[in-house]
Amino acid sequence: MPKFQQIIFRWKIFPVALPPKGRCLSGVEARLFTPTQRKALTELLDDASPSVRQALLAEFAGHGRESVDLLRELARQPNRMLALHAAWYLRELNFSDPVGEFRTFIRSLNYELESGALLLSRTINPDLDVGACCAQLDAMAARCRELIAEPATTREKCRLINRVLFHEYGLRGNTDNYTDPLNSFLDQVLARRKGLPITLSMVYLLVTERLGLQLEAVALPGHFMVGCYDETLPFFIDPFNAGVFLTASEAFVLMRQNGSELSVSDLAPTPVREVLCRCCRNLILHYTAANQPGHATLFADFVAEFESTHQRHAQS
């Protein structure tokens, strides 16, 4: 029996279909290589046999992030031939760099909420199915569209949107585990139907954007809401509390009850850059509380990147 087949049978690895080329394969739940497996894979890396290469591609695909780390380590080896083979596997599997992609997004100054939120999610969940998230938002908007009878005011439309998001889809604030880091990622909010004020507001904004409504993010001290400014008097929507409507005066009262004092400027629209940066700040706190300092440091780096990019742009 050929050497690679012996290894495969010993590991109880069976043929698998490779994911489509272009999809990131580095999942957060990837299986880890044992030292024996790492040694065997390294020894087989320069084998040009098509059957060996197909078996290794399948094995690397199944190990996601661990494969990325191993192949990048081998690609930096002094052994030039080994490095070239490792680079070939990286190209063939098209492993992406979600952290690098989000940094590039930050530096681009081309801030768009949906793209930014999904890129942020991919820094922790590289296997994220972006298309599925967008399709879910599309479905929510389509259901809202079914219920809206024109002509209707923005307020009337928002009441129907509330019915769809908070009653039919069951979106709610995660009051039981507020500091769970998963509350800050758009894909997890869509999957688990619960999140923070900021991420629930993001879902609300992305759905209403599909409906052609001009609503805005509103970052309050310690809270987050959605604002509508196209009527005679602005009103605010609190997605964390099932979409309750608030006037400016009621928003002031709510914040005072929560121990915060508002100024009129706090009720102004918040730019996308600040929305995403605030998500990162939340994640620093929540990953620190979860005793995951590595992730906390990653999001602190993103905050620093946002701030330095904004400062450079302001000075240019």
LINRA-V287212 format. One record per pair of residues at least 6 apart in sequence whose C-alpha atoms are under 6 Angstrom apart, sorted by sequence separation. I is the first residue (numbers start at 0). J is the second residue. If there is no record, write none. Layout:
i:j
I:J
I:J
This chain:
i:j
76:82
164:170
188:194
217:223
227:233
236:242
237:243
59:66
217:224
227:234
236:243
74:82
217:225
236:244
287:295
73:82
216:225
226:235
235:244
286:295
215:225
225:235
235:245
74:85
215:226
225:236
234:245
73:85
74:86
182:194
214:226
224:236
234:246
283:295
182:195
214:227
224:237
70:85
183:198
283:298
101:118
143:160
279:298
173:193
172:193
173:194
170:192
171:193
172:194
170:193
172:195
97:121
98:122
200:224
97:122
197:223
276:302
196:223
30:62
29:62
29:63
26:63
25:63
26:64
200:238
24:63
25:64
199:238
17:57
196:239
219:265
217:268
216:268
217:269
215:268
216:269
120:184
140:206
172:239
23:94
21:93
23:95
165:241
161:242
27:124
26:125
25:125
26:126
25:126
24:126
23:126
180:285
178:285
112:271
106:308
